Amino acid sequence: MPPGSTGAEIYACTARRLVDSCSSVMLVDTDALRWFQQVADGVTVTEVSELEGVSQPGVSRALARLESEIGTPLLRRSGRTLRMTHAGSAFKRHVDALLHQLDDGLAAVDQVIDPEAGTVALAFPMSLGTWLVPGLVGSFRSVRPQVRFVLTQVPDGRADAVLASGEADWCCPRCDRRTRACGGSG
């Protein structure tokens, strides 16, 4: 900052640098983070390239881009191996946590969408909760016992709206208990 800058100008400049550095970190490729993690754990770049099916120069370029986006060297060459710098050690702790959380999130999504053991969110009018829904869920579970249900009772006439909003995967239509006829929006 030039001499004589106001406090607001200094704050704006500092905030701009923080935003700029944060937005560049957001562009980091998860493959590059995984490769950094492996190299930091002692796997050679050649071994990473063989394990991941990527050329060795491709892994090296990805690591160089990562260092460029972070703004400091993360690895240093020591003979034929790469060792973490102090910045690399600090960064790796966060990369480990980030990738662990990402992997957990991906596993959670896989579990939800698994057709054999996922979750079905079912919305139904309150009037169907005692006579239709138990039979539907029981019949489905006899074929797919690992599937979990999230049941949501909604006021009559609101099941379609819950489905349209994405809060449910499926909705039961309005049904007449006396005739057992189903149909129409509900």
NORQUINOR-V540489 format. One line per field, one symbol per residue. psi: psi as a letter, one per 30 degrees, with the letter a starting at -180 (. if undefined). burial: I if it has 9 or more other ideal C-beta (glycine too) atoms within 8 Angstrom, else O. A space follows every 10 residues. Layout:
psi=???
burial=???
//
This chain:
psi=klkgkleeee eeeeeeeeee eeeeefgkke eeeeeeeeef ggkleeeeee efhlleeeee eeeeeeeeee glkfkkkjbf lklkleeeee eeeeeeeeee eeeeeeeeee eefjffgakk jkkkkeffff eeeeeeeeee ffeiffkkkj kjklkkffee eeeefgflfk kklkljeefg kklll.
burial=OOOOOOOOII OOIOOOOOOO IOOIIOOIIO IIIIIIIIII OOOIIOIIIO OIOOOOOIII OIIOIIIOII OOOIIOOOOO OIOIIOIIIO IIOOIIOIIO OIOOOOOOOO IOOOOOOIII IIIIIIOIIO OIIOOIIOOI IOOIOOIOIO OIOIOOOIII OIIOOOOIOI IIIIIOOOOO OIOOOI
//
